[in-house]
C-alpha cells in the first residue's frame, strides 16, 4: 500500500496540518492538504463538542483504496514498487526519487523542501517518494542504506554521482539539482 507522510482519512474542516501548518479542507478537496494519520492525533486540546464531532466522522471505506494511492501531500506523490518502472524508469524527463520512511526525522525535515523542488522544477523534473518499509526490493536493488536518499534517474538509469544521503537545505538542494540537470542536458 502506498503511503506518504500525508495519510488519507476524513478530517474536520478546521483541523490544522502538523506538517505544513495549513488549515485542512473537507475530504472532497483531496490533493492539496495533509491529513492526520489517525484520530488519535486529536486529544484533549479540542473542546468536548468538537472532539465528539470529529469522532463521528467516518474513515474512508476500503472501496476508496485506489483513491488513497493517489492522495498527495502537495505535489509529490508516493509510489510503490509496481509503479516504479513506468513512472521513474519509463519517464521522458529526469526523475528525482526521494527514499523516505514515516519514522525518519530527517525525511520529515526535508519534506517541505522536496515539495518546493517539485513545484520549482515542474515540467523539467518529476519528483516521487518511495516508502522504505513498503518497498524492500527497490531498497535492496538500489542499495539505499541511509535515509533520506535522493537519486536522480534519466533515460531509465541512475545518473552517475546523483545519489545524496541525509538531510539537505533548500539552497544545497537547488545547487544539487541545477548541477545535475545541466549535466544531463535537460531542455
Buried (B, 14 or more C-beta within 10 A) or exposed (E): EBBBBBBBBBBBEEBEBEBBEEEBBEBEEBEEBBBBBEBEBBEEEBEEEBBEEBEEEEEBEEEBEEEBBEBBBBBBBBBBBEBBEEBBEEBEBBBBBBBBBBEBEBBBEBBBBBBBBBEBBEEEBBBBBBBBEBBEEBBEEBEBEEBBBBBBBBEEEBBEEBBBBEBBEBEEBBEBBEEBBEBBEEE
